[in-house]
Amino acid sequence: MNFQPLGNRVLIEREEEVSTTASGIIIPDNAKEKPSKGKVLAVGPDAKEEGINEGDVVVFGKYAGNEIVLDEKEYLILGSDEVLGILK
């Protein structure tokens, strides 16, 4: 995949949530919420200036960004203003 976000946008791969509870109950895919954190795969030039870098794990709002499909895999494009924070 070769994708370069423009401006203040970042390309994110969502982290999958655990599909079982602590007590071992399996949660079906249709009952799971989409995760609100993910790994930054590519960063636009303006987002780099705001301190977001490739490889960072970030937290974002539940309905933030736009979903896109590249190489048959789903990704999320966010503006840097939609990133709530970086997990360290």
PyMOL commands that place a pseudoatom at each C-alpha (Angstrom):
pseudoatom trace, name=CA, resn=MET, resi=1, chain=A, elem=C, hetatm=0, pos=[0.000, 0.000, 0.000]
pseudoatom trace, name=CA, resn=ASN, resi=2, chain=A, elem=C, hetatm=0, pos=[1.307, 3.414, -0.899]
pseudoatom trace, name=CA, resn=PHE, resi=3, chain=A, elem=C, hetatm=0, pos=[-0.927, 6.185, 0.456]
pseudoatom trace, name=CA, resn=GLN, resi=4, chain=A, elem=C, hetatm=0, pos=[0.136, 9.684, 1.507]
pseudoatom trace, name=CA, resn=PRO, resi=5, chain=A, elem=C, hetatm=0, pos=[-2.458, 11.754, 3.396]
pseudoatom trace, name=CA, resn=LEU, resi=6, chain=A, elem=C, hetatm=0, pos=[-2.656, 15.436, 2.542]
pseudoatom trace, name=CA, resn=GLY, resi=7, chain=A, elem=C, hetatm=0, pos=[-2.736, 18.416, 4.909]
pseudoatom trace, name=CA, resn=ASN, resi=8, chain=A, elem=C, hetatm=0, pos=[-3.539, 17.537, 8.504]
pseudoatom trace, name=CA, resn=ARG, resi=9, chain=A, elem=C, hetatm=0, pos=[-4.925, 14.052, 7.793]
pseudoatom trace, name=CA, resn=VAL, resi=10, chain=A, elem=C, hetatm=0, pos=[-3.672, 10.725, 9.172]
pseudoatom trace, name=CA, resn=LEU, resi=11, chain=A, elem=C, hetatm=0, pos=[-4.268, 7.159, 7.983]
pseudoatom trace, name=CA, resn=ILE, resi=12, chain=A, elem=C, hetatm=0, pos=[-5.213, 4.808, 10.826]
pseudoatom trace, name=CA, resn=GLU, resi=13, chain=A, elem=C, hetatm=0, pos=[-5.544, 1.057, 11.134]
pseudoatom trace, name=CA, resn=ARG, resi=14, chain=A, elem=C, hetatm=0, pos=[-8.060, 0.300, 13.863]
pseudoatom trace, name=CA, resn=GLU, resi=15, chain=A, elem=C, hetatm=0, pos=[-7.027, -2.053, 16.654]
pseudoatom trace, name=CA, resn=GLU, resi=16, chain=A, elem=C, hetatm=0, pos=[-9.355, -5.005, 16.989]
pseudoatom trace, name=CA, resn=GLU, resi=17, chain=A, elem=C, hetatm=0, pos=[-11.187, -5.352, 20.272]
pseudoatom trace, name=CA, resn=VAL, resi=18, chain=A, elem=C, hetatm=0, pos=[-11.054, -8.532, 22.335]
pseudoatom trace, name=CA, resn=SER, resi=19, chain=A, elem=C, hetatm=0, pos=[-13.934, -10.790, 21.283]
pseudoatom trace, name=CA, resn=THR, resi=20, chain=A, elem=C, hetatm=0, pos=[-14.452, -12.518, 24.647]
pseudoatom trace, name=CA, resn=THR, resi=21, chain=A, elem=C, hetatm=0, pos=[-15.310, -11.161, 28.060]
pseudoatom trace, name=CA, resn=ALA, resi=22, chain=A, elem=C, hetatm=0, pos=[-13.232, -11.799, 31.182]
pseudoatom trace, name=CA, resn=SER, resi=23, chain=A, elem=C, hetatm=0, pos=[-15.565, -14.653, 32.103]
pseudoatom trace, name=CA, resn=GLY, resi=24, chain=A, elem=C, hetatm=0, pos=[-15.109, -16.303, 28.687]
pseudoatom trace, name=CA, resn=ILE, resi=25, chain=A, elem=C, hetatm=0, pos=[-18.334, -15.240, 26.963]
pseudoatom trace, name=CA, resn=ILE, resi=26, chain=A, elem=C, hetatm=0, pos=[-17.796, -14.825, 23.220]
pseudoatom trace, name=CA, resn=ILE, resi=27, chain=A, elem=C, hetatm=0, pos=[-19.089, -11.554, 21.772]
pseudoatom trace, name=CA, resn=PRO, resi=28, chain=A, elem=C, hetatm=0, pos=[-20.456, -11.902, 18.204]
pseudoatom trace, name=CA, resn=ASP, resi=29, chain=A, elem=C, hetatm=0, pos=[-19.085, -9.530, 15.538]
pseudoatom trace, name=CA, resn=ASN, resi=30, chain=A, elem=C, hetatm=0, pos=[-22.426, -7.767, 15.056]
pseudoatom trace, name=CA, resn=ALA, resi=31, chain=A, elem=C, hetatm=0, pos=[-22.571, -6.860, 18.769]
pseudoatom trace, name=CA, resn=LYS, resi=32, chain=A, elem=C, hetatm=0, pos=[-19.082, -5.364, 18.937]
pseudoatom trace, name=CA, resn=GLU, resi=33, chain=A, elem=C, hetatm=0, pos=[-18.524, -1.636, 18.708]
pseudoatom trace, name=CA, resn=LYS, resi=34, chain=A, elem=C, hetatm=0, pos=[-15.869, -0.358, 16.358]
pseudoatom trace, name=CA, resn=PRO, resi=35, chain=A, elem=C, hetatm=0, pos=[-12.682, 0.373, 18.270]
pseudoatom trace, name=CA, resn=SER, resi=36, chain=A, elem=C, hetatm=0, pos=[-11.812, 3.980, 18.971]
pseudoatom trace, name=CA, resn=LYS, resi=37, chain=A, elem=C, hetatm=0, pos=[-8.052, 3.557, 18.943]
pseudoatom trace, name=CA, resn=GLY, resi=38, chain=A, elem=C, hetatm=0, pos=[-5.615, 2.566, 16.273]
pseudoatom trace, name=CA, resn=LYS, resi=39, chain=A, elem=C, hetatm=0, pos=[-2.127, 2.714, 14.849]
pseudoatom trace, name=CA, resn=VAL, resi=40, chain=A, elem=C, hetatm=0, pos=[-1.062, 5.613, 12.627]
pseudoatom trace, name=CA, resn=LEU, resi=41, chain=A, elem=C, hetatm=0, pos=[0.220, 4.259, 9.306]
pseudoatom trace, name=CA, resn=ALA, resi=42, chain=A, elem=C, hetatm=0, pos=[0.753, 7.507, 7.367]
pseudoatom trace, name=CA, resn=VAL, resi=43, chain=A, elem=C, hetatm=0, pos=[0.781, 11.195, 8.314]
pseudoatom trace, name=CA, resn=GLY, resi=44, chain=A, elem=C, hetatm=0, pos=[0.167, 14.347, 6.289]
pseudoatom trace, name=CA, resn=PRO, resi=45, chain=A, elem=C, hetatm=0, pos=[2.704, 17.190, 6.558]
pseudoatom trace, name=CA, resn=ASP, resi=46, chain=A, elem=C, hetatm=0, pos=[0.512, 19.410, 8.759]
pseudoatom trace, name=CA, resn=ALA, resi=47, chain=A, elem=C, hetatm=0, pos=[-0.261, 16.561, 11.187]
pseudoatom trace, name=CA, resn=LYS, resi=48, chain=A, elem=C, hetatm=0, pos=[3.487, 15.955, 11.658]
pseudoatom trace, name=CA, resn=GLU, resi=49, chain=A, elem=C, hetatm=0, pos=[3.807, 19.550, 12.811]
pseudoatom trace, name=CA, resn=GLU, resi=50, chain=A, elem=C, hetatm=0, pos=[1.184, 18.819, 15.487]
pseudoatom trace, name=CA, resn=GLY, resi=51, chain=A, elem=C, hetatm=0, pos=[3.265, 15.922, 16.892]
pseudoatom trace, name=CA, resn=ILE, resi=52, chain=A, elem=C, hetatm=0, pos=[1.498, 12.932, 15.329]
pseudoatom trace, name=CA, resn=ASN, resi=53, chain=A, elem=C, hetatm=0, pos=[3.950, 10.422, 13.853]
pseudoatom trace, name=CA, resn=GLU, resi=54, chain=A, elem=C, hetatm=0, pos=[3.788, 7.103, 12.022]
pseudoatom trace, name=CA, resn=GLY, resi=55, chain=A, elem=C, hetatm=0, pos=[3.620, 4.225, 14.493]
pseudoatom trace, name=CA, resn=ASP, resi=56, chain=A, elem=C, hetatm=0, pos=[1.792, 6.210, 17.200]
pseudoatom trace, name=CA, resn=VAL, resi=57, chain=A, elem=C, hetatm=0, pos=[-1.261, 4.586, 18.776]
pseudoatom trace, name=CA, resn=VAL, resi=58, chain=A, elem=C, hetatm=0, pos=[-3.988, 7.215, 18.967]
pseudoatom trace, name=CA, resn=VAL, resi=59, chain=A, elem=C, hetatm=0, pos=[-7.455, 7.544, 20.457]
pseudoatom trace, name=CA, resn=PHE, resi=60, chain=A, elem=C, hetatm=0, pos=[-10.279, 9.142, 18.465]
pseudoatom trace, name=CA, resn=GLY, resi=61, chain=A, elem=C, hetatm=0, pos=[-14.015, 9.713, 18.710]
pseudoatom trace, name=CA, resn=LYS, resi=62, chain=A, elem=C, hetatm=0, pos=[-16.505, 6.945, 18.023]
pseudoatom trace, name=CA, resn=TYR, resi=63, chain=A, elem=C, hetatm=0, pos=[-17.861, 8.526, 14.833]
pseudoatom trace, name=CA, resn=ALA, resi=64, chain=A, elem=C, hetatm=0, pos=[-14.708, 10.371, 13.729]
pseudoatom trace, name=CA, resn=GLY, resi=65, chain=A, elem=C, hetatm=0, pos=[-13.126, 10.190, 10.297]
pseudoatom trace, name=CA, resn=ASN, resi=66, chain=A, elem=C, hetatm=0, pos=[-13.943, 8.522, 7.010]
pseudoatom trace, name=CA, resn=GLU, resi=67, chain=A, elem=C, hetatm=0, pos=[-13.558, 4.844, 6.269]
pseudoatom trace, name=CA, resn=ILE, resi=68, chain=A, elem=C, hetatm=0, pos=[-11.710, 3.837, 3.101]
pseudoatom trace, name=CA, resn=VAL, resi=69, chain=A, elem=C, hetatm=0, pos=[-10.675, 0.498, 1.612]
pseudoatom trace, name=CA, resn=LEU, resi=70, chain=A, elem=C, hetatm=0, pos=[-7.131, 0.019, 0.299]
pseudoatom trace, name=CA, resn=ASP, resi=71, chain=A, elem=C, hetatm=0, pos=[-5.897, -3.370, -0.920]
pseudoatom trace, name=CA, resn=GLU, resi=72, chain=A, elem=C, hetatm=0, pos=[-9.149, -4.948, 0.348]
pseudoatom trace, name=CA, resn=LYS, resi=73, chain=A, elem=C, hetatm=0, pos=[-8.479, -3.771, 3.913]
pseudoatom trace, name=CA, resn=GLU, resi=74, chain=A, elem=C, hetatm=0, pos=[-10.469, -1.139, 5.807]
pseudoatom trace, name=CA, resn=TYR, resi=75, chain=A, elem=C, hetatm=0, pos=[-8.715, 1.965, 7.151]
pseudoatom trace, name=CA, resn=LEU, resi=76, chain=A, elem=C, hetatm=0, pos=[-9.767, 5.263, 8.675]
pseudoatom trace, name=CA, resn=ILE, resi=77, chain=A, elem=C, hetatm=0, pos=[-8.713, 8.749, 7.617]
pseudoatom trace, name=CA, resn=LEU, resi=78, chain=A, elem=C, hetatm=0, pos=[-8.894, 11.390, 10.339]
pseudoatom trace, name=CA, resn=GLY, resi=79, chain=A, elem=C, hetatm=0, pos=[-8.030, 15.036, 10.545]
pseudoatom trace, name=CA, resn=SER, resi=80, chain=A, elem=C, hetatm=0, pos=[-5.460, 15.702, 13.256]
pseudoatom trace, name=CA, resn=ASP, resi=81, chain=A, elem=C, hetatm=0, pos=[-8.129, 17.715, 15.096]
pseudoatom trace, name=CA, resn=GLU, resi=82, chain=A, elem=C, hetatm=0, pos=[-10.188, 14.489, 15.435]
pseudoatom trace, name=CA, resn=VAL, resi=83, chain=A, elem=C, hetatm=0, pos=[-7.342, 12.724, 17.264]
pseudoatom trace, name=CA, resn=LEU, resi=84, chain=A, elem=C, hetatm=0, pos=[-8.073, 12.988, 20.992]
pseudoatom trace, name=CA, resn=GLY, resi=85, chain=A, elem=C, hetatm=0, pos=[-4.662, 11.841, 22.185]
pseudoatom trace, name=CA, resn=ILE, resi=86, chain=A, elem=C, hetatm=0, pos=[-1.633, 9.620, 21.750]
pseudoatom trace, name=CA, resn=LEU, resi=87, chain=A, elem=C, hetatm=0, pos=[-1.171, 6.519, 23.917]
pseudoatom trace, name=CA, resn=LYS, resi=88, chain=A, elem=C, hetatm=0, pos=[2.352, 6.194, 25.261]
for i in range(1, 88): cmd.bond("trace and resi %d" % i, "trace and resi %d" % (i + 1))
show_as sticks, trace
zoom trace
